[in-house]
Amino acid sequence: MRKFIEPVIHIAIWLGLYIAAIVFIRTIGPFNKIDGTLVQPITIGNIINAAIFYSITLFLIPRYATKNQLGQFIIGVVLVFAGFTLLETIIDFFLMVSLYSDTPEPFFSVFITNGVVHLLYVSLALGYGFTRSWVVNEKKKQELVQEKLSAELNFLKTQLSPHFLFNVLNMAYSSASRKGDEQTADIIEKLSVMMRYMIYDSNVETVEVQREIDFIRNYINLQKMRFSNDIPVKVSFTIDGHFEGFRIAPLILISFIENAFKYGVKLEQESEIKLSLNFQNGEMEFVAQNQIFRNRQSVDDKNSGIGIKNTKKRLAILYPNKHRLSIDDNGNVYTVRLLLTL
């Protein structure tokens, strides 16, 4: 319902101005015949005034001014002002002056009259447009803050169970080591390291990129341990470029990697998962590519896709205007490409 309030107010204001002009205005500018209302020129003028107002408020300000493209914005305002002023002047001079004026009016005089009126609407558009843009941006900031607080609260709520599991893993590792079960001990150790990172080390806004890479490697190695040597699964994880000194939001990539293993492996068929990180000039490009093996259980899973949805929200909160995410699903291959400014 709220989304209709602003349009209704605008329609009421424009309609009120239009009716008042028709009722009370008898002469304006070159139109000096006092023999009735100026319905035609007022109608055309109102339409052009509205076009100027909304061209600036709904197009130029959101597209250029709020993105610090001030040069393009100024040029756009000048073109809108000059273009619509010239258009109305041509209509008035060649069509309306002969109907509503007792004496001929020079073209330049009509242009100046229309220009003064249009300057008023340009000023109103700038004032309203920038105020509206500020209100919208502040509302978005508040929504992002609320989403971040909600996400942090939900994360804290889920920590109790993992904390208990972490302690149990330490006990299981000690038991496996004492009994000489090195493979089980290795699995438990890797899982324990991952749990420590998720519970304790990731409760900060950013971590060193190397630590996030170590976590990803541990996750990949654990996944590989699920497969025996005769299962045709190829997993590659390549890293190029320099990332020393850079930091990244923890666990920002794991949902994409988890998704690749969830849908990209079918034990009785050859499958391949390709993961890569490329660092260059303070930017990171992450690519995850896998074949798609959907089964009935994954299709019916109500939690399917939640991890990626949450990651998209985190990216919007933590990296506004600093990331580009593209996901391509052609039915056979699923590709995630994330470009992130660190």
C-alpha positions in Angstrom: 0.0 0.0 0.0 2.8 2.4 0.9 4.3 2.2 -2.6 1.2 3.8 -4.0 1.3 6.8 -1.6 4.0 8.7 -3.5 2.4 8.4 -7.0 -1.0 9.4 -5.6 0.5 12.5 -4.0 2.3 13.5 -7.2 -0.9 13.0 -9.3 -2.9 15.1 -6.9 -0.3 17.9 -6.9 0.0 18.0 -10.7 -3.8 17.8 -11.2 -4.3 20.6 -8.6 -1.7 22.9 -10.4 -3.3 22.2 -13.7 -6.9 23.0 -12.6 -5.7 26.1 -10.8 -3.9 27.3 -13.9 -6.9 26.8 -16.1 -9.3 28.5 -13.6 -7.2 31.5 -12.6 -4.7 32.3 -15.3 -5.9 34.5 -18.2 -2.7 35.8 -19.6 0.9 34.5 -19.4 3.9 35.5 -21.4 3.0 36.1 -25.1 -0.5 34.8 -24.5 -2.3 38.1 -23.8 -5.8 37.7 -25.3 -8.4 38.0 -22.5 -11.1 35.9 -24.1 -11.1 32.7 -22.1 -8.8 30.2 -20.4 -5.5 29.0 -21.9 -6.4 25.3 -22.0 -4.1 24.3 -24.8 -0.9 26.1 -23.9 -1.4 25.2 -20.2 -2.0 21.5 -21.0 1.1 21.4 -23.2 3.1 23.4 -20.7 2.2 21.1 -17.8 3.1 18.0 -19.8 6.5 19.4 -20.6 7.1 20.7 -17.1 6.3 17.2 -15.8 8.7 15.7 -18.4 11.5 18.0 -17.2 10.8 17.2 -13.5 10.7 13.4 -13.8 13.6 13.2 -16.4 15.8 14.7 -13.7 14.4 13.1 -10.6 13.8 9.6 -11.9 16.5 9.2 -14.5 19.5 11.7 -14.3 19.9 11.7 -10.5 19.8 7.9 -9.9 21.8 7.1 -13.0 24.6 9.7 -12.8 24.5 12.0 -9.7 24.3 9.2 -7.1 27.2 7.4 -8.9 29.5 10.4 -8.8 29.3 10.9 -12.5 28.8 14.7 -12.1 30.0 15.7 -15.5 27.4 13.5 -17.3 24.8 14.6 -14.8 25.4 18.3 -15.5 25.4 17.8 -19.3 22.1 15.8 -18.9 20.4 18.5 -16.9 21.5 21.2 -19.5 20.3 19.0 -22.4 16.9 18.3 -20.7 16.4 22.0 -19.9 17.5 23.3 -23.4 15.7 20.5 -25.3 12.3 20.8 -23.7 12.5 24.7 -23.6 13.2 24.6 -27.4 10.4 22.1 -28.0 7.8 24.2 -26.1 9.0 27.4 -27.8 8.6 25.9 -31.2 5.1 24.7 -30.3 4.2 28.1 -28.8 5.7 30.2 -31.6 4.3 28.3 -34.6 1.0 27.1 -33.1 -0.2 28.9 -30.0 0.9 32.6 -30.4 -1.4 33.1 -33.4 -4.3 31.8 -31.4 -3.7 33.5 -28.0 -1.7 36.6 -28.8 -2.8 40.0 -30.2 0.7 41.0 -31.3 3.5 39.0 -32.9 6.2 37.7 -30.4 9.8 37.2 -31.3 11.0 33.6 -31.1 13.8 34.5 -28.6 11.3 36.3 -26.3 9.1 33.2 -26.2 12.2 31.1 -25.5 13.2 33.3 -22.6 9.7 33.1 -21.1 9.6 29.3 -21.3 13.2 29.1 -20.0 12.3 31.1 -16.8 9.4 28.7 -16.1 11.5 25.6 -16.8 14.3 26.8 -14.5 11.8 26.8 -11.7 10.9 23.2 -12.4 14.6 22.2 -12.8 15.2 23.7 -9.3 12.3 21.9 -7.9 13.4 18.6 -9.5 17.0 19.0 -8.1 15.7 19.7 -4.6 13.2 16.9 -4.6 15.4 14.4 -6.5 18.4 14.7 -4.2 16.2 14.7 -1.1 14.4 11.5 -2.4 17.7 9.9 -3.2 19.1 10.6 0.2 15.9 9.2 1.9 16.1 6.0 -0.3 19.8 5.5 0.4 19.3 6.0 4.2 16.5 3.5 4.1 18.7 0.9 2.3 21.5 1.5 4.8 19.1 0.8 7.7 17.8 -2.3 6.0 21.4 -3.6 5.5 22.2 -2.8 9.1 19.1 -4.7 10.2 19.9 -7.7 7.9 23.5 -7.8 9.2 22.3 -7.7 12.9 19.8 -10.4 12.1 22.4 -12.6 10.4 24.8 -12.1 13.3 22.1 -13.1 15.8 21.2 -16.2 13.8 24.8 -17.1 13.6 25.2 -16.8 17.4 22.2 -18.9 17.9 23.7 -21.7 15.9 27.0 -21.7 17.7 25.9 -23.8 20.7 25.6 -27.0 18.8 28.8 -26.7 16.8 30.7 -25.8 20.0 29.6 -29.1 21.6 30.5 -30.9 18.4 33.9 -29.4 18.4 34.7 -30.7 21.9 33.4 -34.2 20.8 35.7 -34.1 17.8 38.7 -33.4 20.0 37.8 -36.5 22.1 37.3 -38.6 19.0 40.7 -37.6 17.6 42.5 -38.5 20.8 40.7 -41.9 20.9 41.6 -42.6 17.2 45.2 -41.6 17.7 45.6 -43.9 20.7 44.2 -46.9 18.8 46.4 -46.3 15.7 43.6 -45.4 13.3 45.6 -42.8 11.4 43.0 -42.3 8.6 40.2 -41.6 11.0 42.4 -39.4 13.1 43.4 -37.4 10.0 39.7 -36.9 9.0 38.8 -35.8 12.6 41.8 -33.5 12.7 40.9 -31.7 9.5 37.3 -31.5 10.6 38.4 -30.1 14.0 40.5 -27.4 12.3 37.6 -26.4 10.2 35.2 -26.3 13.1 37.7 -24.2 15.1 37.9 -21.7 12.2 34.1 -21.6 11.8 33.4 -21.2 15.5 36.2 -19.0 16.8 38.3 -17.5 14.0 35.5 -16.4 11.7 33.8 -14.2 14.2 35.4 -11.1 12.7 34.6 -9.0 9.7 37.7 -10.0 7.8 40.5 -12.6 7.9 43.8 -13.0 6.1 43.2 -14.4 2.6 45.7 -17.2 3.4 43.5 -18.4 6.3 40.4 -18.6 4.1 42.4 -20.6 1.5 43.6 -23.0 4.2 40.0 -23.6 5.3 38.9 -24.2 1.7 41.8 -26.7 1.2 40.8 -28.6 4.3 37.2 -28.7 3.1 38.3 -30.0 -0.3 40.6 -32.6 1.2 37.8 -33.9 3.5 35.5 -34.2 0.4 38.2 -36.1 -1.4 38.4 -38.6 1.5 34.8 -39.6 0.7 35.8 -41.0 -2.6 37.8 -44.2 -3.1 40.5 -44.5 -5.7 38.2 -46.3 -8.2 35.5 -43.5 -8.1 36.2 -41.2 -11.1 36.0 -37.8 -9.5 38.5 -35.1 -10.4 38.9 -32.1 -8.2 41.2 -29.2 -9.1 41.9 -26.1 -7.0 44.3 -23.5 -8.5 45.5 -20.2 -7.1 47.3 -17.5 -9.1 48.6 -14.1 -8.3 49.6 -12.4 -5.0 47.3 -12.0 -2.1 49.7 -11.2 0.7 48.5 -8.4 2.9 44.9 -8.6 1.7 41.9 -9.6 3.8 38.5 -11.1 3.0 35.2 -11.8 4.8 35.4 -15.3 6.3 33.4 -18.2 4.8 32.2 -16.0 1.9 33.1 -18.7 -0.7 32.3 -21.9 1.0 28.6 -22.1 -0.1 29.6 -22.1 -3.7 32.2 -24.8 -3.1 29.8 -26.9 -1.1 27.2 -26.5 -3.8 29.7 -27.8 -6.4 30.3 -31.0 -4.4 26.6 -31.4 -3.6 25.5 -31.4 -7.3 28.7 -32.0 -9.2 29.5 -35.6 -8.0 27.8 -38.8 -9.0 29.7 -41.8 -7.8 29.0 -44.1 -10.7 29.9 -41.5 -13.3 32.9 -39.5 -14.2 32.7 -36.0 -12.7 35.0 -33.0 -12.5 35.0 -30.0 -10.2 37.2 -27.0 -11.1 37.9 -24.3 -8.5 40.2 -21.4 -9.0 41.3 -18.1 -7.3 43.0 -15.4 -9.3 44.4 -12.3 -7.5 45.4 -9.2 -9.4 45.6 -5.5 -8.5 43.6 -5.9 -5.2 40.9 -7.9 -6.9 40.0 -11.5 -6.5 38.3 -13.7 -9.2 36.8 -16.9 -7.9 35.4 -19.5 -10.3 33.7 -22.7 -9.5 32.6 -25.0 -12.2 31.0 -28.5 -12.0 28.8 -30.8 -14.0 25.2 -31.1 -12.8 23.9 -34.3 -11.4 20.5 -33.6 -9.8 18.7 -36.3 -8.0 15.2 -36.5 -6.5 16.5 -35.9 -3.0 18.3 -32.7 -4.0 15.3 -31.4 -6.0 12.9 -32.0 -3.1 15.4 -30.6 -0.5 13.7 -27.5 1.1 17.0 -26.2 2.2 18.5 -26.3 -1.3 19.9 -23.0 -2.3 19.7 -21.4 1.1 23.5 -21.2 1.5 23.9 -19.3 -1.8 21.0 -17.0 -1.0 22.6 -16.1 2.3 26.0 -15.6 0.6 24.4 -13.2 -1.8 22.9 -11.2 1.1 26.4 -11.2 2.8 28.0 -9.9 -0.4 25.4 -7.1 -0.6 26.1 -6.1 3.0 29.8 -6.5 3.2 30.8 -5.6 -0.4 28.3 -3.1 -1.8 29.4 -1.9 -5.3 32.6 -4.0 -4.8 31.6 -7.3 -6.3 30.1 -8.8 -9.4 28.5 -12.3 -9.1 27.3 -14.3 -12.1 25.8 -17.8 -12.0 25.3 -19.7 -15.2 23.3 -23.0 -15.3 22.9 -24.4 -18.8 21.5 -27.7 -17.6 24.8 -29.6 -17.9 27.4 -27.3 -16.3 27.1 -25.0 -13.4 29.5 -22.0 -13.3 29.9 -19.5 -10.5 32.1 -16.4 -11.2 32.7 -13.9 -8.4 34.8 -10.8 -8.9 35.6 -9.2 -5.5 37.5 -6.0 -4.6 39.5 -6.9 -1.5 
